[in-house]
Amino acid sequence: DRSVQQILKEIDMKELATALKGTSEEVQQKILKNMSERAGTQLKEDMEFMGPTRLRVIEQAQQRIVAIVRRLEEAGELEIYRGGEDEVVV
């Protein structure tokens, strides 16, 4: 959760709203539970009022967020746990 909160500090909320339109309810809830109630409400409203959005626009927003995550990881500010032999459960 701390990693998610750290990522959220770096992301524009309008961009996040766009990126989340293409995600599962599980992903959306993970993000929302790491935000203040007020910020979460605003994010949900932004997503609702956005209306239909082209998949290409959603994917571009998601890629910009992935770029932020990678930058944080490369800077040593964030550690990403990936599956495989060295899988770690936090």
N, C-alpha and C positions, 0 to 999 in steps of 0.2 A: 504494500500500500504506500509506503514511503516513496518508492520509485515512481509509482503512478503520480503521486502528488508533486514530485520533482518535475516530472515531464509536463504536468498541467501548468506549472508556472511559466513554462517556455512557449506554450501554444496559445495562439490567438483563439478566443472562444468562438468566433464566427467560423473559423477554419475547422475547429473541433466539431461544431454542430454539423457542418457539411460532411466531414469524414465519418461521423457516427451514423449518418443516414443509411450507410451501407453495411452496418454491422448488426450482429445478433443482439437480442435483449440482454443476454449475459454480459457482453462487452459493455453495453450502455450502462448497465447497473454497476459494473466494476468502476467505471469512470465516475458515475454520479455519487457513489458512496464515498469517494475520495474528494468530494467538493463540499463547500459549505451549502447549506440548504438553499440560501438565496441564489448562489451561483448555479446550483443544479436546476432550480426552477427556471432561471433565465435561459439556461442551455436548452431545457426541454421546450420552452416557448419558442426559442429561435428555430429549433428543429421543426416544430409544428407549423410555424408561419412561413417557413422556407418554401413549402409546397414541393411539387415534383422537381427533382433535380437529375440532370443527366449523369449517368454512371461514370462517364469520363471525368466530370467535375469532382465527383465523390472520390474516385481513384486518385486524382491529382492531389486532393487535400490529404488523403491518407498517405501518399508518398512523401509529401512535405513533412508530415508528422514523423514518419519513419526516418527521414533525414535528420530531424531534431534528435530523435532517440539515438541514432548512430553517432551523432556529434557528441552527445553527452557521454555515451559509452567510450568513445575514443579519448575524451578528455579525462576519463577516469572518475567521472561524477556519478556514474550509473553502471551497474553490473547486470548484464542480461544472462539469465540462466536458460540454457538450451538443453533439449533432450539429448539422449545419447548415453555413451558409456559413463560420462562424468555427471550424470543428472543429479541435481541438487534440489531438495525440497526445503523451502523456507517457510 
